[in-house]
């Protein structure tokens, strides 16, 4: 069964860090791009980062470049998004996407 399950969200202070996980099943990370997206209240969904696990190539939106790092662990079928230097404007529900499927999302709130 094809599935993507996000975890790791929470409340963090500005300047803090979080690591999001996207646990996948039903397909191989070597065959498909995995992307992280986010949806903030009142804003359109935004592409944050993606990775091709077979060659390690990555992409980052300008808004997160230098602060976020995407990685994959093929043995665990999991893609991670390490988020640092978090800002209030990073507050959103974060989703991973692969093979045209979406996870349920994990909420990140950056606030003091």
N, C-alpha and C positions, 0 to 999 in steps of 0.2 A: 504494500500500500504506500503510495507516494505521500509524503508528509514533510512539512517544515514546521518546527516548533521553536519559537523564540523564548529567551529567558535572559535574566540579568538586569532588567530595568529597575528603577527605583528613584528615590529622592537623593539628590546630591547637591552640595553647595557649589556656587561658582568657583571655578578653578579646580574642581575635583575631577575624579576619574571613575569610569564604569567600564566593564567589559560585558558586551552582549554576546550571546551565543545563539546560533541557528542550527539546531540539530535536524539533520535530514535523514530520510529513509525512502527506499523505493527506487533510488537511482544513484548513479555514481557521480561524485564530484568531478571526476575526470571527463565527464561528457557534457556538462552544462555550466554556464556562468551562474554564479549566485550573486545577487545584488541586495544591498540594504537600502531601504527607502524610509522616509519619515513623513508623518502627517501631523502638522501643528494646527491647533484650533484656528479657524478662520483663514487658513492658508491651503494652497494646493499641495498635493503630495510631491515630495522632492526626492530625486535620486541622490543618495549619499555616497555610495561606494559600491564597487563590484570587483569580483576576482574570477580569473580563470585558473582553476586549481592545477590544470595539466601543465601550464607553463609559468604560473606564478605572476602573470601580469595583473596589475591592479589599476583601478580608476578611482579618483576622488573628486567630489564636487569642490569648487573653489572655497566654499563656505567652511569646509572641514579639513582642507589640505594642511598638513603639518600638525594637526591635532588628533586625527583619527587614523587608525591603522587596521586594515582588514587582513585576515589570514585564514588559512584552512588547515584542518587536520584530517587528512583523508582516512586515516585509520579509525577515527571516531566519527567520520561523516559529518563533521561539524565545521561551520564557518563562524569566525569570531569578528567582532568589531570592538577594538580597544579605543575608547574615547577618553581623551585627556583635555586639560584646559577648558573644561566645559563652561559654556555661557548660558545665560537664561534663554537666549534664542535657540538653543539646542533642545529645548523642551518640546516633546512631541511623542507620538506613538511610533515606534520603530518596527518596521516589518522587513522580513527577508522574502526574497522571491527567487524561484528557480523552476525551470520546466513549465513556466506559466502558472505555477501555483504560489499562493501566498500563505504565510503563517498567520497566526491570530494576532500578532503584535505584542510588544512589550513597552510599557509606558516609562518614559524618562522625564523626570522633572528636575530642573536645575533652578534652585531657589535658595536664598539665605533665610 
